[in-house]
Amino acid sequence: MDNAAKNEFLAELASDSQDVLFLLKEATDTIQYYRRLLERFELDSLTGLPGANKYHDFVKELKNRAKTVGIVFYDVNDLKYYNDNKGHAAGDALLQKAAESMIMVSGGNVHSFRLGGDEFVTIITNCTQADIDALMIRWREGLAKLNEAKDGITCSISAGTAFGEQGYAPDEVLKLADERMYANKVEMKAARGQIPR
C-alpha cells in the first residue's frame, strides 16, 4: 500500500471514528435524559424518597419479593398548622425532616416511600416482628435526634405497624397498618386535647 492509499485509509477511518464518537455521545445524552425523566417519575422531588408510583409497583411485586413483610404507615402531624401559620416553606421543612427520619432506617430490606401529602410508608421484606419492633425503636430515636435541631421545626408523626407472615395478603397487611396509624393519631391528638383530622 503506497503512502497516498494509507493516508486515504487513515482519513476515512478518522472520519468514521468521528461519526461513531458522535453517535455514542448522542446515545449517552439520550440515556441520561431518560434516566432523569425516570427519576422524576419515581422520586418525590421534595423529600428524595421514592414516590407513589414506585410504591405501587413495589407492592404489586410484594408477594414475589418477600415471604414475610412488615409495614409501617406514617402520617405527619400538624402539617396544616405549619403551612397556615409558619408558611409553606416551614411545611416543606417538616415533611423533609419526616422523610429524613425514615431515610435513616432505610436500606437493605427496608424500603421507604412518600405516598403524597403528609403520608409515608416503610416496607420491610423478609423480616420478623422483632425486626419491625427494632426498626421502630431506631426510627423514634432518629426522629428525636432530628428534633433536637434548633430550626423551629418539631416533627410529630403518627405511625402504625403490621406484620404479614407466610401466606399473607398484602392488601390486608397494608390496611391493618393504616388502621393502626390512624388509631395512634387519635391517641396523640387526644393527649394534646385536639380533635384528629
C-alpha positions in Angstrom: 0.0 0.0 0.0 1.5 3.3 -1.0 1.5 6.5 1.1 -1.4 8.0 -0.7 -3.6 4.9 -0.2 -2.5 4.8 3.5 -3.4 8.4 4.0 -6.8 8.0 2.3 -7.5 4.9 4.5 -6.5 6.8 7.7 -8.6 9.8 6.8 -11.6 7.5 6.2 -11.0 5.7 9.5 -10.8 9.1 11.3 -14.0 10.2 9.6 -15.8 7.0 10.7 -14.4 7.4 14.2 -15.8 10.9 14.5 -19.2 9.6 13.3 -19.0 6.7 15.9 -18.0 9.1 18.7 -20.8 11.5 17.7 -23.4 8.6 17.8 -22.0 7.4 21.2 -22.3 10.9 22.6 -25.9 11.2 21.3 -26.8 7.8 22.7 -25.3 8.7 26.1 -27.1 12.0 26.3 -30.4 10.3 25.4 -29.9 7.6 28.1 -29.1 10.3 30.7 -32.2 12.3 29.7 -34.4 9.3 30.1 -32.8 8.4 33.4 -33.6 11.9 34.7 -37.2 11.5 33.5 -37.5 8.2 35.2 -36.1 9.6 38.4 -38.7 12.4 38.3 -41.4 9.9 37.7 -40.2 7.6 40.6 -38.7 10.0 43.1 -40.6 12.6 45.2 -38.9 15.9 44.4 -39.3 17.4 47.9 -38.0 14.5 50.0 -35.9 12.4 47.6 -37.8 9.3 48.7 -39.4 7.0 46.1 -42.9 8.3 45.4 -46.3 6.8 45.0 -45.7 5.3 41.5 -42.6 3.4 42.8 -44.6 2.3 45.9 -47.5 0.9 43.8 -45.0 -1.0 41.6 -43.2 -2.4 44.7 -46.5 -3.5 46.3 -47.6 -5.3 43.1 -44.5 -7.5 43.3 -44.5 -7.8 47.1 -45.6 -11.4 47.3 -42.8 -12.4 44.9 -40.2 -10.3 46.8 -41.0 -11.4 50.4 -42.2 -14.5 52.3 -42.9 -12.2 55.3 -43.4 -8.4 55.4 -43.6 -5.6 57.9 -45.5 -2.4 57.0 -45.3 0.9 58.8 -47.7 3.6 57.8 -46.9 7.2 58.9 -48.9 10.4 59.0 -47.1 13.7 59.8 -49.0 15.6 62.4 -49.6 19.4 62.2 -48.7 20.0 58.5 -51.7 22.2 58.1 -50.7 24.3 61.2 -47.2 24.7 59.8 -48.4 25.7 56.3 -51.1 28.1 57.7 -49.1 29.7 60.5 -45.4 29.4 59.5 -45.7 29.3 55.7 -45.3 26.5 53.1 -41.5 26.6 53.4 -41.9 25.5 57.0 -44.4 22.8 56.0 -41.9 21.6 53.4 -39.1 21.5 56.1 -41.5 19.5 58.3 -42.0 16.9 55.6 -38.3 16.8 54.8 -37.5 16.1 58.4 -40.1 13.3 58.5 -38.5 11.8 55.4 -35.0 12.1 56.8 -36.1 10.1 59.9 -37.3 7.3 57.5 -34.2 7.5 55.3 -32.1 7.0 58.5 -33.6 3.5 58.9 -33.9 2.5 55.2 -31.6 0.3 53.2 -31.1 -3.3 52.5 -34.6 -4.9 53.0 -36.1 -1.7 54.4 -37.8 0.5 51.7 -39.5 3.9 52.5 -41.8 5.9 50.2 -43.7 9.1 50.2 -47.2 8.5 49.2 -48.1 12.2 48.9 -49.1 15.0 51.2 -48.2 14.0 54.8 -48.4 10.2 54.2 -45.3 7.9 54.1 -44.8 4.1 54.3 -42.0 1.8 55.1 -42.0 -1.8 53.9 -39.6 -4.3 55.4 -39.2 -7.5 53.4 -38.4 -11.0 54.8 -38.5 -9.8 58.4 -39.8 -10.9 61.8 -42.0 -9.0 64.2 -38.8 -8.4 66.3 -37.2 -6.7 63.2 -40.2 -4.4 63.0 -40.1 -3.6 66.7 -36.3 -2.8 66.5 -36.8 -0.6 63.4 -39.5 1.4 65.2 -37.1 2.0 68.2 -34.3 3.1 65.8 -36.8 5.3 63.9 -38.2 7.0 67.0 -34.6 7.6 68.4 -33.6 9.1 65.0 -36.6 11.4 64.9 -35.9 12.6 68.4 -32.4 13.4 67.4 -33.6 15.3 64.4 -36.0 17.2 66.6 -33.1 18.5 68.7 -32.1 20.8 65.9 -32.8 24.4 66.8 -34.6 25.0 63.5 -38.1 25.8 64.8 -39.5 22.5 63.3 -40.7 19.9 65.7 -41.8 16.9 63.7 -44.5 14.7 65.3 -45.5 11.6 63.4 -48.3 9.1 63.9 -47.3 5.5 63.0 -48.9 2.1 62.8 -47.3 -1.2 62.1 -48.5 -4.6 60.8 -46.7 -7.9 60.2 -47.5 -10.4 57.4 -46.4 -14.0 57.9 -46.1 -16.6 55.2 -49.2 -16.7 53.1 -50.1 -13.1 53.9 -52.4 -10.9 51.8 -50.6 -7.6 51.1 -53.8 -5.6 51.0 -54.8 -6.8 54.4 -51.4 -6.1 56.0 -51.4 -2.6 54.5 -54.9 -1.9 55.7 -54.1 -3.1 59.2 -51.0 -0.8 59.4 -53.1 2.1 58.1 -55.8 1.5 60.7 -53.2 1.3 63.5 -51.6 4.5 62.3 -55.0 6.3 62.5 -55.6 4.9 66.0 -52.2 6.2 67.0 -53.1 9.6 65.5 -56.3 9.7 67.6 -54.3 8.9 70.7 -51.7 11.5 70.0 -54.3 14.2 69.3 -56.3 13.3 72.4 -53.2 13.5 74.5 -52.8 17.1 73.3 -56.5 17.9 73.7 -57.1 18.1 69.9 -59.6 16.7 67.5 -58.0 14.3 65.0 -58.1 15.3 61.3 
